[in-house]
Amino acid sequence: MTRTTLGTIAVLIAGAVVAYQLGGREGMGVVAGLLCGSSVSLLGASWQRHTFRTRPKRAFNSVIETFLFKLAFIAIGAISFRYVESAAARVDWQTFLVAFVVTALVVQTLAVFENVRLLTRNRSDAPPMSAQAQTPLK
């Protein structure tokens, strides 16, 4: 298992303990925030890894796209849990926001470190630029 996977599991377990202690709407808000935050962050990390491997020049774009996707997801979730009556009766929107932000921050940080390690490892496999420049043209 990778560090990102282990970190995600640890965050989910810690959040489940907090949700159990809170109980009720607040506990459900924590559970919803944990699940949404971890899934969106892992999806974003996968997108970034794919971009790093296939189009490394667009690496910064993938980071921005991932951020905007998380921002849209958290806005939709907060609005839904705040203003939709049936959802608001079951899930506290404030604990959803806190749990989402904490989970997304931890999981995305672990994923970024793993993606950077992957990117630097791929660069170390490539021949040095000086060796490429010295090859004769045919």
Order of alpha helices (4+ residues) and beta strands (2+ residues): alpha-alpha-alpha-alpha-alpha-alpha
